[in-house]
Amino acid sequence: MNPGTAFAVLTWVAILVLFLGLAAVLREVRLLRATVARDPGGFSAAQPDLVLGPGFAGRVVLAADSGCPLCVAVARRLTDAVLLTHESPDVWDTRLDVVRDREAWRVVSHLAPPVLMLVDAGGRVARVVLPVREEQVDDVLDEWGVRGDRVRLDP
């Protein structure tokens, strides 16, 4: 085998090893996310300190961006909620109430969308979840006791 061929083979082997290492790291990150999502009280030290305002009082609010595929999937899964966005409401093809509110968006813009929130009667966010899978939305709504018009804001 000439030196050029040996170098090419070693280069491809090194690329393959690096690719497998990256895949292993990404798998560990995914498993860590799943572990954190399963333990809702394990990593929260305080209640969220977010106030969206009286226009969102007593509702489930989804802060979403139309360029995010998971946001669109979560919006399709919700039935009675408010979709908070920074975009024009015409961008969204959904049965949800779409609200473009720059002030409320600024309150949650530091979080990565989709952001699913349960807002109390005063307009303060009582619970917040950043879903990583669209199936997680059903579990969160069941945990919050929210289906249709039923809203239970017990801690």
C-alpha positions in Angstrom: 0.0 0.0 0.0 1.4 3.3 -1.0 1.6 6.2 1.6 -1.2 8.2 -0.1 -3.6 5.4 0.1 -2.7 4.7 3.7 -3.1 8.3 4.6 -6.6 8.4 3.0 -7.7 5.2 4.8 -6.4 6.6 8.2 -8.2 9.9 7.6 -11.5 8.2 6.8 -11.1 5.9 9.9 -10.5 9.0 12.1 -13.6 10.8 10.6 -15.7 7.7 11.3 -14.4 7.5 14.9 -15.2 11.2 15.5 -18.6 10.8 14.0 -19.4 7.9 16.3 -18.1 9.9 19.3 -20.4 12.8 18.4 -23.4 10.4 18.0 -22.6 9.0 21.5 -22.5 12.5 23.0 -25.8 13.4 21.4 -27.4 10.2 22.7 -26.3 11.1 26.2 -27.7 14.6 25.9 -31.0 13.2 24.7 -31.1 10.8 27.6 -30.3 13.6 30.1 -33.1 15.7 28.6 -35.5 12.8 29.1 -34.4 12.3 32.7 -34.9 16.0 33.5 -38.3 16.0 31.8 -39.5 13.0 33.9 -38.6 14.7 37.2 -40.6 18.0 37.1 -39.6 19.0 40.6 -36.0 17.8 40.5 -34.4 20.8 38.9 -36.7 23.7 39.7 -35.6 25.8 42.7 -38.3 28.5 42.4 -41.6 29.2 40.7 -41.4 31.0 37.3 -41.4 34.8 37.7 -43.1 35.7 34.5 -46.1 38.0 34.1 -47.9 38.0 30.8 -50.8 40.3 31.8 -54.5 40.1 32.3 -55.2 39.3 28.6 -53.8 35.8 29.2 -55.4 35.2 32.6 -56.6 31.7 33.3 -55.4 30.2 30.0 -52.9 27.9 28.7 -50.4 29.9 26.6 -48.0 28.5 24.0 -45.2 30.9 23.0 -44.1 29.7 19.6 -42.4 30.6 16.3 -43.7 29.4 13.0 -40.1 28.5 11.8 -39.9 25.9 14.6 -41.3 22.5 13.5 -41.8 21.4 17.1 -43.8 24.6 17.8 -46.1 23.9 14.9 -46.6 20.3 16.1 -47.3 21.4 19.6 -49.8 24.0 18.3 -51.6 21.3 16.4 -51.9 19.2 19.6 -53.5 22.0 21.6 -57.3 22.6 21.5 -58.1 25.5 23.9 -55.1 27.7 24.3 -53.6 31.0 23.3 -50.7 31.0 20.8 -48.4 33.9 21.7 -46.0 34.9 18.9 -43.9 37.8 17.6 -45.1 37.2 14.0 -48.2 38.2 12.2 -51.2 36.0 13.1 -51.7 35.4 9.4 -48.6 33.2 9.4 -50.3 30.6 11.6 -52.9 28.1 10.3 -54.4 27.0 13.5 -57.6 26.9 15.4 -56.0 28.5 18.5 -56.4 32.2 19.4 -53.2 33.7 17.9 -52.0 36.8 19.7 -49.1 39.1 18.7 -48.1 40.9 21.8 -44.6 42.3 21.8 -44.5 43.0 25.6 -45.6 39.5 26.5 -43.2 38.0 23.9 -40.3 39.9 25.6 -41.2 38.3 28.9 -40.6 34.8 27.4 -38.2 35.6 24.5 -35.2 34.4 26.5 -36.6 30.9 26.6 -36.3 28.5 23.6 -39.7 28.0 21.9 -42.0 26.2 22.2 -42.8 27.5 25.7 -46.0 26.0 27.2 -47.3 28.1 30.2 -50.3 27.9 32.6 -51.3 31.4 33.5 -53.2 32.2 36.7 -56.1 34.6 37.1 -53.8 37.5 37.7 -51.9 37.0 34.5 -48.8 35.5 36.2 -47.3 32.3 34.8 -48.0 29.6 37.4 -46.2 26.7 35.5 -43.9 26.6 32.6 -42.6 23.7 30.4 -40.4 23.6 27.4 -41.5 20.5 25.6 -38.9 18.5 23.7 -41.4 16.1 22.1 -45.0 16.8 20.9 -46.3 13.7 22.9 -45.1 15.5 26.1 -47.9 18.1 25.7 -50.6 15.6 26.6 -48.8 14.5 29.7 -48.2 18.2 30.8 -51.9 19.1 30.2 -53.0 16.0 32.2 -50.6 16.9 35.0 -51.9 20.5 35.1 -55.5 19.3 35.0 -56.3 21.2 31.9 -58.6 19.8 29.2 -60.9 21.9 27.3 -62.3 24.6 29.5 -61.2 23.0 32.8 -58.4 24.9 34.4 -57.0 23.9 37.9 -54.4 26.1 39.3 -53.4 24.1 42.4 -49.7 24.1 43.2 
